[in-house]
Amino acid sequence: MKLKDIYIGTTDAKNELLANSPDEVTRFVRLYVTPPTLSIEKFADRTKYFISGLKGTGKTALLRYVAIKLDESLKSVSRFVLFKSEIDEDLRSDFAKAAQVQLVHENSSDSDDKDFEQVWHWFIYRKIAQLVSAEQSHAFQQNGKLSQFCELVNSERFDKSEKTGLMRLIPSIKRGTVEISKSPKLGLELDWDQNGKAKINFNELVYKADAVFESLTPDERRTNIFFDELELNYSTKKQHQRDSRLVRDLIVTIERINAIAKRKGFNLCLYAAVRSEVLTAIEAIGKEINKPLADFGAEILWNRSGLSASQQPLIRLIEQRINASREDYGLQALAPGELWSHYFPNEIINQPPQTYILTNSWYRPRDVVRLLIAVQEHAPDDETFTQTSLQAVRKKYSTASWVEMTEELRARYSSSQIDGIKHLLYGGKRTFSIRDLEDRATQICEEYIDSRSLLKSHDLKKVLRDLYRIGVIGNYDGKWPHGGDKIRYSFRGDDELLIAKPLYIHSALRAHLSV
């Protein structure tokens, strides 16, 4: 069996289920490794329904796995709404127009925050009604109240040619009102015109929908709606602030609807996966989201303190995927020790292969997958992951890792400012002090306008704390007794940067940054 015959996976979990065929689903479940400390049962019984974690830690994979398991065990219906790829810029603009939100400008705090919650309520109600009308949801009994609910949330009049897909779930609000069509099931006393149309205050319509929703009768079959890819648009400050409010109010709305579902005994649950840096960005714009996230959320962390490199969960992921490929190829699965001695050298740059892989990762499945795929592409006909091939892909892997790291900075920094950060680090020292970087910054700012602009609007220590939070740098803490550098990293559970201690650029980024 050659390296090209090993199924490592993809860097984005949703790409492993593109066709959602039985074979894809079977393979995905077979290879899935549950993140440590997380209980799938808590997501099944609705104790947990928010997932947070850094980019690449497996939030999408966990949502997909939960959906598959729920659909298998409970015969439930699960549907996904992908915020980043399905709710595009035009759709987000429609959200803002519908909510009539005055976007916050510099030095301004004028904003009607609550309107986004109303639009999200409407969006989710319409999604539920859409599933009911397609006979894909049986969370509620088919009776007069359910008919009234569906009629109510589908009562808005609009030109069908103008709205397709998810856009049909967003109301068209003009001056605070929407135009609806008359139906005896609505139970609304309005001034209907001769064409059976009337205008109603949007908030009043949502309050009516809330009341009818709570009066529904639960049925036995579960319905799950998953919101994934909750990311922000970084193109402009207005778009970023708008998206921050959209994500924040979706979190608030999910908690409120799930609370109603639990209280009323509805077999309905809404789930959402949010990147950690997105949560950091939206914490500063009002409304309490920390409590629902703490009570009903789980954070994905793959590092297990106290375990050796060979015992870490990510190492099990590699073993599982190689053994699964062996079995598919007609070969017998290998025990861990035998597998590593067969497919990897005893040492890579004076480290055991497991240690080398983890040292060059941020303890995320995506890092491991990206590294091994790079070797596969470089030497597809090799039968083992050699030190030569692993070293040959260092620059490619390092560059891809830097790109992903900087995506996590875009919640706070512009593209030119991120270039300014790179110039501060590029060609510098692997280990340095805050004083070293301050002296270097003086020189760099004379040469690069983007670094100069960066430090005019951002304090250097604040920049370093952000770099520490996402894993670009760590704190150098000396040498381990058995050899190797001892580094403090946020993704290993050391939350705060020690600014007075030596700083250390992550090993995987050194090739790209030429340090």
C-alpha positions in Angstrom: 0.0 0.0 0.0 1.4 3.4 -1.0 0.8 6.8 0.6 -1.7 7.7 -2.1 -3.8 4.8 -1.0 -4.2 6.1 2.5 -7.4 8.0 3.1 -6.3 10.9 5.4 -9.5 13.0 5.0 -10.0 16.6 4.0 -9.1 19.8 5.7 -12.7 20.8 5.9 -15.1 18.2 7.3 -18.0 19.2 5.1 -16.0 18.1 2.0 -16.0 14.6 3.4 -19.8 14.5 3.0 -20.3 16.4 -0.2 -22.6 13.9 -1.8 -23.9 12.7 1.6 -24.0 9.2 0.1 -24.3 6.1 2.3 -20.7 5.2 1.6 -19.5 8.7 2.6 -21.6 8.7 5.8 -20.3 5.2 6.7 -16.7 6.2 6.2 -17.1 9.5 8.1 -18.6 7.8 11.1 -16.1 5.0 11.0 -13.1 7.4 11.1 -14.5 10.0 13.5 -12.7 10.5 16.7 -14.7 12.3 19.4 -12.8 15.3 20.9 -11.6 14.6 24.4 -13.9 15.7 27.3 -16.9 16.0 25.0 -20.0 13.8 25.4 -22.1 13.2 22.3 -25.0 12.2 24.6 -25.2 15.7 25.9 -25.8 17.0 22.4 -28.4 14.3 21.8 -30.3 15.1 25.0 -30.1 18.8 24.3 -28.0 19.6 27.4 -25.5 21.1 25.0 -26.2 22.8 21.7 -23.4 25.4 21.2 -19.9 24.4 20.1 -16.9 26.8 20.1 -13.3 26.4 19.2 -10.5 27.8 17.1 -10.6 27.3 13.3 -9.7 23.8 12.3 -10.5 22.1 15.7 -13.4 20.1 14.2 -16.6 22.0 14.9 -18.1 21.2 11.6 -17.1 17.5 11.9 -18.7 17.4 15.4 -22.0 19.0 14.1 -22.1 16.5 11.2 -21.4 13.6 13.5 -24.1 14.6 16.0 -26.6 15.0 13.1 -25.8 11.6 11.7 -26.1 9.9 15.1 -29.4 11.7 15.9 -30.9 10.7 12.6 -29.7 7.1 13.1 -30.9 6.7 16.7 -34.0 8.9 16.9 -35.0 8.8 13.2 -34.8 12.6 13.4 -34.6 15.1 10.5 -31.5 17.3 10.5 -30.9 20.3 8.3 -27.9 22.6 8.0 -27.7 26.4 7.4 -24.2 27.4 6.5 -23.8 31.1 7.5 -20.6 31.7 5.6 -21.3 30.0 2.3 -25.2 30.1 2.1 -25.9 33.5 3.7 -23.8 35.6 1.4 -23.2 39.4 1.4 -26.5 40.1 -0.4 -28.4 38.0 2.1 -26.7 39.6 5.1 -27.6 43.0 3.6 -31.2 41.9 3.4 -31.0 40.9 7.0 -29.8 44.4 7.9 -32.5 46.0 5.8 -35.2 43.8 7.2 -34.1 44.5 10.7 -33.8 48.2 10.0 -30.7 48.3 12.0 -28.7 51.5 11.9 -25.1 50.1 11.7 -22.8 51.5 14.3 -20.3 53.9 13.0 -17.1 55.1 14.7 -17.8 56.7 18.1 -21.5 55.9 17.8 -23.6 53.6 19.8 -27.0 54.1 18.1 -28.4 50.7 17.1 -31.7 48.9 17.5 -30.2 45.6 18.5 -33.4 43.8 19.3 -34.6 43.9 15.6 -32.0 41.2 14.6 -33.6 38.8 17.1 -37.0 39.4 15.5 -35.7 38.6 12.1 -33.9 35.5 13.3 -37.1 34.3 15.0 -38.9 34.8 11.6 -36.1 33.1 9.7 -36.2 30.0 12.0 -40.0 29.9 12.0 -40.0 29.9 8.3 -37.4 27.2 8.1 -39.6 25.0 10.4 -42.7 25.7 8.3 -40.7 24.9 5.2 -39.7 21.5 6.6 -43.3 20.9 7.7 -44.7 21.7 4.3 -42.2 19.4 2.6 -43.3 16.7 5.1 -39.7 16.5 6.3 -40.5 17.5 9.9 -42.8 15.8 12.3 -41.8 17.6 15.5 -45.4 18.9 15.8 -48.8 17.2 15.4 -50.7 18.0 12.3 -53.6 20.0 13.6 -55.3 23.4 13.4 -52.6 25.2 15.4 -49.8 23.9 13.1 -51.8 25.0 10.1 -52.2 28.4 11.6 -48.5 28.7 12.4 -47.5 27.7 8.8 -50.1 30.1 7.3 -48.9 32.9 9.5 -45.2 32.6 8.8 -45.9 32.2 5.1 -48.4 35.0 4.9 -46.0 37.6 3.6 -46.6 38.6 0.0 -43.5 39.0 -2.3 -42.6 38.4 -5.9 -41.5 34.8 -6.1 -39.1 35.7 -8.9 -37.3 38.1 -6.6 -36.7 35.6 -3.8 -35.2 32.2 -4.0 -33.5 29.8 -1.6 -32.7 31.2 1.9 -33.8 34.7 0.7 -37.4 33.5 0.9 -36.9 33.1 4.7 -36.1 36.8 5.2 -39.0 39.3 5.4 -39.3 42.4 3.2 -39.9 45.2 5.7 -40.8 48.7 4.7 -41.2 51.4 7.3 -41.5 48.7 10.0 -44.4 46.9 8.3 -44.8 43.8 6.0 -47.5 43.1 3.5 -49.4 39.9 4.0 -52.2 38.0 2.3 -55.5 37.3 3.9 -56.4 33.8 5.2 -59.1 32.7 7.6 -56.5 30.7 9.5 -54.4 33.8 10.5 -56.7 35.0 13.2 -55.7 38.6 12.5 -58.1 41.6 12.5 -56.7 43.9 9.9 -57.9 46.4 7.2 -57.8 44.1 4.2 -58.0 45.7 0.8 -60.1 44.4 -2.1 -57.1 42.2 -3.2 -56.9 40.5 0.2 -53.8 42.3 1.2 -53.0 44.2 4.4 -50.0 45.7 6.1 -49.0 44.8 9.7 -46.2 45.9 12.0 -43.4 43.3 11.7 -42.8 43.1 15.4 -46.5 42.5 16.0 -46.4 39.7 13.4 -43.5 38.0 15.1 -45.1 38.3 18.5 -48.2 36.6 17.0 -46.0 33.9 15.5 -44.3 33.5 18.9 -47.6 32.9 20.6 -48.9 30.4 18.0 -45.5 28.6 18.1 -45.9 28.0 21.9 -49.4 26.6 21.4 -48.2 23.8 19.0 -48.6 20.2 20.1 -45.4 18.1 20.2 -45.1 15.0 18.1 -42.6 12.1 18.5 -40.1 12.7 15.7 -37.2 15.0 16.3 -36.2 18.0 14.1 -32.7 19.5 14.3 -31.5 22.7 12.6 -27.7 23.2 12.6 -26.1 26.6 12.1 -22.5 26.3 11.0 -19.7 28.5 9.7 -20.7 31.5 11.9 -18.0 33.8 10.6 -17.7 37.5 10.1 -17.2 39.6 7.0 -14.0 41.6 7.4 -14.2 43.8 4.2 -15.4 46.9 6.0 -16.0 48.0 9.5 -19.7 48.3 8.9 -20.0 44.8 7.5 -18.0 43.5 10.4 -20.2 45.2 13.0 -23.3 44.0 11.2 -22.2 40.4 11.1 -21.1 40.6 14.8 -24.6 41.5 15.7 -26.1 38.9 13.4 -24.1 36.1 15.1 -24.7 37.5 18.5 -28.4 37.7 18.1 -28.6 34.3 16.5 -27.0 32.9 19.7 -29.6 34.7 21.8 -32.4 33.5 19.5 -31.3 29.9 19.6 -31.2 29.9 23.4 -34.7 31.4 23.6 -36.3 29.0 21.1 -34.6 26.0 22.6 -35.8 27.1 26.0 -39.4 27.2 24.7 -38.9 23.8 23.1 -37.7 22.2 26.3 -40.5 23.8 28.4 -43.2 22.8 25.9 -41.8 19.3 25.3 -41.2 20.0 21.6 -38.9 17.5 19.8 -36.9 20.4 18.3 -33.4 21.6 18.9 -31.3 24.3 17.3 -27.5 23.9 17.3 -24.6 26.3 16.4 -20.9 26.1 16.0 -18.9 29.4 16.5 -15.3 30.1 16.1 -13.6 31.3 19.3 -12.2 34.5 17.7 -15.8 35.4 16.5 -17.0 35.1 20.1 -14.1 37.3 21.2 -15.1 39.9 18.6 -18.8 40.0 19.5 -18.4 40.0 23.3 -17.7 43.8 23.2 -20.9 44.8 21.5 -23.5 44.3 24.3 -25.9 41.6 25.3 -25.1 38.7 27.5 -23.9 35.7 25.5 -21.4 34.3 28.0 -24.0 32.7 30.2 -25.8 30.7 27.5 -22.5 29.6 26.0 -21.2 28.5 29.4 -24.4 26.7 30.3 -25.2 25.1 26.9 -21.9 25.2 25.1 -18.8 23.0 24.8 -15.4 24.0 23.7 -13.3 21.7 21.5 -9.7 21.3 22.9 -7.6 18.4 21.7 -4.6 18.8 24.0 -4.7 16.5 27.0 -2.3 17.6 29.7 -0.4 14.8 31.5 -0.4 12.5 28.4 2.7 11.7 26.4 2.7 12.5 22.6 1.9 9.0 21.7 -1.2 9.0 23.9 -2.7 12.2 22.6 -6.1 11.9 20.8 -4.8 13.4 17.6 -2.3 10.6 17.3 -5.2 8.1 17.6 -6.8 9.9 14.6 -3.7 9.1 12.5 -3.6 5.5 13.6 -7.3 5.0 12.9 -7.1 6.4 9.4 -4.1 4.4 8.4 -5.5 1.2 9.8 -8.9 1.8 8.1 -7.1 2.2 4.8 -5.1 -1.0 5.4 -8.3 -2.9 6.0 -9.9 -1.4 2.8 -6.7 -2.5 1.0 -7.0 -6.1 2.4 -4.3 -5.7 5.0 -4.5 -6.4 8.7 -4.7 -3.5 11.2 -1.6 -2.8 13.1 -1.1 -2.2 16.8 0.0 1.5 17.5 3.7 0.7 18.1 4.0 -1.5 15.0 2.1 1.1 12.9 4.4 3.9 13.8 7.6 1.9 13.3 6.2 0.7 9.9 5.0 4.0 8.5 7.3 6.6 10.1 11.0 6.9 10.9 12.1 6.4 14.5 13.0 10.0 14.8 12.4 13.2 12.8 14.9 16.0 13.7 15.8 14.2 17.0 12.2 13.8 18.0 9.8 10.8 18.0 7.5 11.1 15.0 4.4 11.7 17.2 6.2 14.5 19.0 7.3 16.1 15.7 3.8 16.0 14.3 2.2 17.6 17.4 5.0 20.1 17.8 4.3 21.3 14.2 0.5 21.5 14.9 -1.8 23.5 17.0 -3.4 20.3 18.3 -6.1 20.5 15.7 -7.2 17.7 13.3 -6.9 20.1 10.3 -3.1 20.6 11.0 -2.4 16.9 11.0 -4.5 16.3 7.9 -2.9 19.2 6.1 0.7 18.0 6.9 0.1 14.3 5.9 -1.8 15.3 2.7 1.2 17.5 1.8 3.5 14.5 2.1 1.1 12.3 0.1 1.1 14.9 -2.7 4.8 15.3 -2.6 5.6 11.5 -2.6 2.5 9.6 -3.6 4.3 6.4 -4.5 6.3 6.2 -1.3 5.2 3.5 1.1 6.1 5.4 4.3 6.2 9.0 5.6 10.0 9.5 5.5 12.0 12.3 7.2 13.0 13.5 3.7 9.4 13.9 2.5 8.3 15.5 5.8 11.1 18.0 5.6 10.5 18.7 1.9 6.9 20.0 2.6 7.9 22.2 5.5 7.7 25.5 3.6 4.4 24.6 1.9 2.9 23.5 5.2 4.3 26.6 7.0 2.8 29.0 4.4 -0.6 27.3 4.5 -0.6 27.4 8.3 0.3 31.1 8.4 -2.6 31.9 6.0 -5.0 30.0 8.3 -3.6 31.7 11.4 -4.1 35.2 9.9 -7.7 34.4 9.0 -8.3 34.2 12.8 -6.8 37.7 13.1 -9.2 39.3 10.6 -11.9 39.8 13.3 -9.7 42.7 14.5 -7.1 43.6 11.9 -7.3 44.7 8.3 -5.3 42.9 5.5 -2.7 45.6 5.5 -2.3 45.5 9.2 -1.8 41.7 9.1 1.0 42.3 6.5 2.4 44.8 9.1 2.4 42.0 11.7 4.2 39.7 9.3 6.9 42.3 8.7 7.5 42.6 12.4 8.2 38.9 12.7 9.7 38.1 9.3 13.5 37.4 9.3 13.6 38.0 13.1 14.6 35.8 15.9 12.9 32.5 16.9 13.0 33.5 20.6 12.8 37.2 21.6 11.8 39.6 24.3 9.3 42.4 24.2 12.2 44.8 24.3 13.8 43.1 21.3 10.6 43.4 19.3 10.1 47.1 20.4 13.6 47.9 19.1 12.9 45.9 15.9 9.6 47.6 15.4 11.3 51.0 15.3 13.4 49.9 12.4 10.6 48.0 10.6 8.2 50.9 10.8 10.7 53.1 8.9 10.7 50.6 6.1 7.1 49.4 5.9 4.1 51.7 6.0 1.7 48.8 6.9 3.7 48.1 10.1 3.7 51.8 10.9 -0.1 52.0 10.4 -0.6 48.9 12.5 1.2 50.3 15.5 -0.5 53.6 15.3 -3.9 52.0 15.9 -2.9 48.9 17.9 -0.7 48.7 21.0 2.2 46.3 20.4 1.5 44.3 23.6 -2.1 43.9 22.5 -1.0 42.6 19.2 1.3 40.1 20.9 -1.6 39.0 23.1 -3.7 38.3 20.0 -0.9 36.4 18.4 -0.6 34.4 21.6 -4.3 33.7 21.7 -4.4 32.2 18.2 -1.0 30.3 18.6 1.4 32.3 16.4 3.6 32.8 19.4 4.1 31.2 22.8 6.2 31.8 25.9 9.6 30.2 26.0 10.0 28.5 29.4 13.4 26.8 29.0 14.3 23.2 28.2 12.5 20.0 29.3 14.7 17.7 31.4 14.6 15.1 28.6 15.4 17.6 25.9 13.4 19.9 23.6 12.0 23.3 24.2 9.4 23.9 26.9 6.8 26.3 25.5 3.6 27.7 27.0 0.8 28.0 24.4 -2.9 29.1 24.6 -4.1 25.9 22.8 -2.4 23.8 25.6 -4.5 25.5 28.2 -2.1 28.4 29.2 -4.6 31.2 28.7 -2.6 34.3 29.4 0.6 35.6 27.7 3.4 36.3 30.1 4.6 39.5 28.4 7.8 39.7 30.5 8.9 36.2 29.6 10.7 35.3 26.4 8.4 34.9 23.4 8.7 32.1 20.9 7.5 31.8 17.3 5.6 28.5 16.7 7.8 25.9 15.1 5.4 25.3 12.1 5.6 29.0 11.1 9.4 29.4 11.2 9.9 28.3 7.6 7.4 30.8 6.2 8.6 33.6 8.4 12.3 32.8 7.8 13.3 32.7 11.4 
